[in-house]
Amino acid sequence: MRVPLAALADPANRLRVGHPSGYIGAAFIVSGLLVWGFTAGILSALLDRGGWARPWDTSRILDLERAWSTARADRQEVAGP
């Protein structure tokens, strides 16, 4: 799956996900996909260090099941560059 960098940096696509274990970490909902855990952490760090990150609502936290449901409800294609 290819997702444009601009879609990952879009504040509307960023959130944090709470796992039943208590872990809360970075996540993205984009193109009908939920990216979370290690992959989202790496992407978030790359956005920050690359200077591509835009301010986003870090207080937006969904539990994992709700995040999956939101992603499935948002199945849409992201236009490429």
C-alpha positions in Angstrom: 0.0 0.0 0.0 1.3 3.4 -0.9 0.1 6.5 0.9 1.3 10.0 0.1 3.4 11.6 2.7 0.9 14.5 2.7 -1.9 12.1 3.8 0.2 10.9 6.7 1.1 14.4 7.8 -2.6 15.6 7.6 -3.7 16.3 11.2 -7.1 14.8 10.4 -5.5 11.4 9.8 -3.5 11.3 13.0 -4.5 10.1 16.4 -3.4 7.9 19.3 -4.7 4.4 19.9 -5.2 2.8 23.3 -4.5 -1.0 23.4 -6.3 -3.2 26.0 -2.9 -3.7 27.7 -2.8 0.0 28.6 -0.3 1.0 25.9 -1.2 4.2 24.1 0.7 5.0 20.9 0.7 6.8 17.6 -1.7 5.9 14.9 -3.0 7.0 11.5 -6.3 6.4 9.8 -5.8 6.8 6.1 -7.3 5.3 3.0 -9.5 3.0 5.0 -6.5 1.6 6.9 -5.5 1.8 10.5 -1.7 2.1 11.0 -0.7 1.7 14.6 1.9 0.2 16.9 5.5 0.0 15.8 4.8 1.0 12.2 2.9 4.2 13.3 5.7 5.0 15.8 8.3 4.9 13.1 6.2 6.9 10.7 5.4 9.5 13.4 9.2 9.8 14.2 10.0 10.2 10.5 7.4 13.0 10.1 8.8 14.8 13.1 12.5 14.4 12.2 11.9 15.1 8.5 10.1 18.4 9.3 6.9 17.2 7.6 4.8 16.9 10.8 2.0 19.4 11.2 0.3 20.3 14.6 -2.3 17.7 15.4 -4.6 16.9 18.3 -2.6 14.5 20.5 -5.5 14.3 22.9 -7.5 12.4 20.3 -7.3 8.8 21.6 -9.5 5.9 20.5 -9.5 2.4 21.9 -8.2 -0.1 19.4 -11.6 -1.6 18.5 -13.1 1.9 17.9 -10.1 2.8 15.7 -10.5 -0.3 13.6 -14.2 0.6 13.1 -13.4 4.1 12.2 -10.9 3.0 9.6 -13.3 0.5 8.0 -16.0 3.2 7.9 -13.5 5.5 6.1 -12.6 3.3 3.2 -11.7 5.7 0.5 -8.7 6.0 -1.9 -6.1 8.7 -1.3 -5.1 10.5 -4.5 -1.4 10.3 -5.3 0.9 13.1 -6.2 
